[in-house]
Structures are given as C-alpha cells and as structure tokens.
Amino acid sequence: MAVPKSKISKSKRNMRRSHDALSVTNWVEDANTGEAKRRHHIDLKTGMYKGRQVVEGKE
C-alpha cells in the first residue's frame, strides 16, 4: 500500500498547484469594426487578419 513518507504542508501543496490556474484570454477592440476579438486570430465576421482579407467573411 502506498503511504507518504512525510506530511506535505498546505503551503507546499498550494505552491505546487499555483501553476494549475486557468489563464485569461486576451481580448482587444478590432480597429475596423470596434468589436471585441482575440489577439492573433482571424476575425470570422469580416475575414480580416492584420489589415488584409484572408478568408471570405460570414454575412
């Protein structure tokens, strides 16, 4: 049977878990439409990326 060699303190346990937090997605305002969009992603509504047309936009 697996038994821990010594007690892990709450501080040590929580320090280990500090990297498990969910990261917040970064939203910015689109220069053309003014709507919120994720950075470094194509705007699916207009099909623009970095000021140029990449894909056909959804109307």
TORPA-4810 file (N, C-alpha, C, O; in nm, 3 decimals):
<nodes>
NODE_1_0.084_-0.117_0.000_0.000_0.000_0.000_0.089_0.125_0.000_0.187_0.131_0.075_M
NODE_2_0.056_0.223_-0.082_0.136_0.345_-0.091_0.106_0.436_0.026_-0.009_0.474_0.050_A
NODE_3_0.210_0.472_0.099_0.197_0.560_0.215_0.299_0.672_0.199_0.416_0.645_0.172_V
NODE_4_0.257_0.799_0.215_0.354_0.907_0.203_0.459_0.901_0.313_0.428_0.867_0.427_P
NODE_5_0.585_0.935_0.278_0.695_0.929_0.374_0.681_1.038_0.479_0.714_1.017_0.596_K
NODE_6_0.632_1.155_0.439_0.611_1.264_0.535_0.491_1.348_0.492_0.448_1.342_0.377_S
NODE_7_0.438_1.425_0.585_0.321_1.508_0.556_0.361_1.625_0.466_0.462_1.692_0.491_K
NODE_8_0.282_1.649_0.364_0.302_1.766_0.278_0.220_1.880_0.336_0.098_1.869_0.351_I
NODE_9_0.287_1.990_0.369_0.218_2.103_0.430_0.123_2.169_0.329_0.137_2.151_0.208_S
NODE_10_0.028_2.245_0.381_-0.067_2.316_0.295_0.006_2.415_0.206_-0.032_2.436_0.091_K
NODE_11_0.111_2.475_0.258_0.188_2.571_0.180_0.255_2.504_0.061_0.247_2.555_-0.051_S
NODE_12_0.322_2.392_0.082_0.389_2.320_-0.027_0.287_2.272_-0.130_0.311_2.284_-0.251_K
NODE_13_0.174_2.220_-0.085_0.070_2.172_-0.175_0.017_2.285_-0.261_0.000_2.268_-0.382_R
NODE_14_-0.010_2.401_-0.200_-0.065_2.513_-0.274_0.037_2.576_-0.368_0.000_2.628_-0.473_N
NODE_15_0.166_2.572_-0.331_0.268_2.623_-0.422_0.276_2.536_-0.547_0.297_2.588_-0.657_M
NODE_16_0.259_2.407_-0.532_0.260_2.317_-0.647_0.139_2.344_-0.736_0.151_2.335_-0.858_R
NODE_17_0.026_2.375_-0.678_-0.097_2.397_-0.754_-0.107_2.537_-0.813_-0.201_2.566_-0.886_R
NODE_18_-0.011_2.624_-0.783_-0.020_2.761_-0.831_-0.014_2.770_-0.983_-0.063_2.867_-1.041_S
NODE_19_0.045_2.670_-1.050_0.057_2.672_-1.195_-0.067_2.613_-1.263_-0.074_2.614_-1.386_H
NODE_20_-0.163_2.562_-1.188_-0.280_2.498_-1.245_-0.394_2.596_-1.275_-0.499_2.555_-1.325_D
NODE_21_-0.375_2.724_-1.244_-0.481_2.822_-1.264_-0.506_2.843_-1.414_-0.413_2.835_-1.494_A
NODE_22_-0.632_2.869_-1.451_-0.667_2.894_-1.589_-0.621_3.034_-1.629_-0.633_3.128_-1.551_L
NODE_23_-0.568_3.046_-1.749_-0.523_3.176_-1.796_-0.640_3.251_-1.860_-0.733_3.189_-1.912_S
NODE_24_-0.634_3.382_-1.855_-0.739_3.466_-1.910_-0.710_3.492_-2.057_-0.597_3.524_-2.092_V
NODE_25_-0.811_3.477_-2.143_-0.791_3.505_-2.284_-0.781_3.656_-2.304_-0.849_3.733_-2.236_T
NODE_26_-0.698_3.697_-2.397_-0.671_3.838_-2.420_-0.762_3.891_-2.531_-0.749_3.850_-2.646_N
NODE_27_-0.853_3.979_-2.497_-0.946_4.038_-2.592_-0.905_4.182_-2.620_-0.869_4.256_-2.528_W
NODE_28_-0.912_4.222_-2.746_-0.883_4.360_-2.785_-0.995_4.411_-2.875_-1.075_4.333_-2.927_V
NODE_29_-1.000_4.542_-2.891_-1.101_4.601_-2.978_-1.050_4.600_-3.121_-0.937_4.640_-3.148_E
NODE_30_-1.133_4.553_-3.213_-1.096_4.548_-3.353_-1.091_4.690_-3.410_-1.179_4.771_-3.384_D
NODE_31_-0.987_4.719_-3.488_-0.969_4.854_-3.543_-1.077_4.888_-3.646_-1.118_5.004_-3.655_A
NODE_32_-1.123_4.789_-3.723_-1.220_4.816_-3.830_-1.362_4.823_-3.777_-1.434_4.920_-3.803_N
NODE_33_-1.405_4.721_-3.704_-1.544_4.712_-3.661_-1.569_4.764_-3.521_-1.682_4.800_-3.488_T
NODE_34_-1.466_4.770_-3.437_-1.483_4.816_-3.300_-1.533_4.708_-3.205_-1.558_4.734_-3.088_G
NODE_35_-1.548_4.586_-3.256_-1.596_4.476_-3.173_-1.478_4.408_-3.104_-1.364_4.421_-3.147_E
NODE_36_-1.507_4.334_-2.997_-1.403_4.261_-2.925_-1.363_4.137_-3.005_-1.449_4.065_-3.056_A
NODE_37_-1.232_4.113_-3.013_-1.182_3.993_-3.080_-1.057_3.948_-3.009_-0.993_4.026_-2.938_K
NODE_38_-1.020_3.821_-3.028_-0.899_3.767_-2.966_-0.777_3.808_-3.047_-0.783_3.815_-3.170_R
NODE_39_-0.667_3.835_-2.976_-0.544_3.875_-3.045_-0.489_3.759_-3.125_-0.502_3.643_-3.085_R
NODE_40_-0.427_3.790_-3.238_-0.363_3.693_-3.327_-0.461_3.588_-3.380_-0.423_3.474_-3.405_H
NODE_41_-0.587_3.626_-3.397_-0.688_3.537_-3.453_-0.759_3.610_-3.567_-0.770_3.733_-3.567_H
NODE_42_-0.808_3.533_-3.662_-0.883_3.589_-3.774_-1.020_3.634_-3.723_-1.084_3.563_-3.645_I
NODE_43_-1.065_3.750_-3.768_-1.200_3.796_-3.738_-1.293_3.724_-3.834_-1.297_3.758_-3.953_D
NODE_44_-1.368_3.627_-3.786_-1.452_3.543_-3.873_-1.567_3.621_-3.935_-1.617_3.582_-4.041_L
NODE_45_-1.610_3.728_-3.871_-1.722_3.805_-3.925_-1.682_3.877_-4.054_-1.759_3.880_-4.150_K
NODE_46_-1.561_3.936_-4.055_-1.516_4.009_-4.173_-1.413_3.933_-4.254_-1.395_3.961_-4.373_T
NODE_47_-1.343_3.837_-4.193_-1.241_3.760_-4.263_-1.108_3.832_-4.272_-1.023_3.795_-4.353_G
NODE_48_-1.088_3.934_-4.189_-0.965_4.014_-4.192_-0.865_3.964_-4.088_-0.903_3.915_-3.982_M
NODE_49_-0.736_3.977_-4.122_-0.628_3.948_-4.028_-0.512_4.041_-4.060_-0.462_4.041_-4.172_Y
NODE_50_-0.470_4.120_-3.963_-0.361_4.217_-3.979_-0.386_4.312_-4.096_-0.294_4.346_-4.170_K
NODE_51_-0.511_4.356_-4.112_-0.545_4.455_-4.213_-0.560_4.403_-4.354_-0.572_4.483_-4.447_G
NODE_52_-0.560_4.273_-4.373_-0.580_4.219_-4.508_-0.685_4.110_-4.506_-0.707_4.044_-4.404_R
NODE_53_-0.750_4.091_-4.620_-0.856_3.991_-4.633_-0.792_3.853_-4.646_-0.716_3.829_-4.740_Q
NODE_54_-0.824_3.761_-4.553_-0.764_3.628_-4.554_-0.866_3.525_-4.599_-0.835_3.441_-4.684_V
NODE_55_-0.985_3.530_-4.543_-1.092_3.436_-4.581_-1.218_3.516_-4.611_-1.228_3.635_-4.578_V
NODE_56_-1.312_3.450_-4.674_-1.440_3.514_-4.704_-1.519_3.531_-4.574_-1.536_3.435_-4.499_E
NODE_57_-1.565_3.651_-4.546_-1.640_3.679_-4.423_-1.780_3.623_-4.426_-1.839_3.603_-4.532_G
NODE_58_-1.833_3.597_-4.306_-1.970_3.550_-4.294_-2.063_3.670_-4.288_-2.045_3.760_-4.207_K
NODE_59_-2.161_3.671_-4.373_-2.257_3.783_-4.379_-2.383_3.747_-4.306_-2.476_3.828_-4.300_E
</nodes>
